[in-house]
Amino acid sequence: MNLPITYNNVLEASIRLKDKAIKTPVFTSRTANQHSGASLFFKCENFQHVGAFKFRGAYNAIASLSDEQRQKGVLTFSSGNHAQAIAYASHLFGIQALIVMPEDAPEIKVAATKGYGAKIHFYDRYQQNREVIANQLAEEHGYSIIPPYDHPDVIAGQGTCAKELIEEVGLLDYLFVPLGGGGLLAGSLLTAKTLLPSVKVIGVEPEAGNDAQQSLRSGQIVTIETPKSIADGALTTHIGNYNFQIIRNLVDDIVTVKDNDLISMMNFFASRMKIIVEPTACLGAAAVFNALIPVKNKRVGIILSGGNVDMKQFAQWIS
Ligand SMILES: *Cc1c(COP(=O)(O)O)cnc(C)c1O
């Protein structure tokens, strides 16, 4: 098996991220354990800088550029958390960031991105191709493009989250990972399958956007229409090339979850564990709570990937 990125790249990323990324807490819940009949360990990336694991990949990718590249600035396209992550990491490096964003991106994410001093270029996600727009802008201005998931340095950075989790809790039988474009899952696989060769790693997608599941089953990247789901961090039409190479070789399975189950999870996290978890970040937990994979008496890691959700929207969903 010849993968384009290895756990060594994750180790290098973890050195770059030392004292830069927050070592987020791992929460447990007696209620959650009783409900699932398993020992659950929630890795709380909702407490990461910018409220999501995306800071890890963004910072690692910018840190990996040459000085000359960095000074010209960076550009990305994103549905939100990656945009904030690039904006904030660029701010830390004192460089310029341009973000290509869908015009229907959640307000909280637009405001936060602007707040870090990044410039925003809006586009219509149902009509225009973000990658085409990004390429044009990068060519004009000399920016380095840092895509949200299909990039070795981004994947390596995301892999540091599972590294911290495993170093803290030790042996796991399962690891459940939210899945959009596959950056978090690919990075988690490199880490988990190296540190814990017998762990089973499960990617979890929204039911309406099961392109990665279709890709895994058919052996090639499947592209779907832009899905409609409240999991706005997983509205990708297809997973990345680097991501697919890693995922198809290492993942144990990919399962899907309904939006209603994400809402129940948000409710559970807020009311029982006192934490705000965004819809996309509930994917892994929803798969466990709905017993899509039997985990009774097992030790189960679950990545809560972020906590950025509009509070009015959140209140509506919860009620
Ligand atoms: C981006 C994102 C995901 C999906 O990550 P990919 O690397 O695109 O698979 C999951 N949860 C949250 C909160 C995200 O921001």
The ligand as a Gaussian input file, in Angstrom:
#p B3LYP/6-31G(d) Opt

LIG

0 1
 C      -15.278000      20.557000       7.729000
 C      -16.014000      19.928000       8.845000
 C      -16.287000      18.556000       8.854000
 C      -15.912000      17.647000       7.697000
 O      -14.518000      17.606000       7.537000
 P      -13.872000      17.095000       6.159000
 O      -12.426000      17.184000       6.403000
 O      -14.350000      17.999000       5.080000
 O      -14.363000      15.716000       5.953000
 C      -16.912000      18.025000       9.959000
 N      -17.291000      18.799000      10.991000
 C      -17.062000      20.117000      11.017000
 C      -17.498000      20.895000      12.208000
 C      -16.411000      20.731000       9.948000
 O      -16.187000      22.039000       9.981000

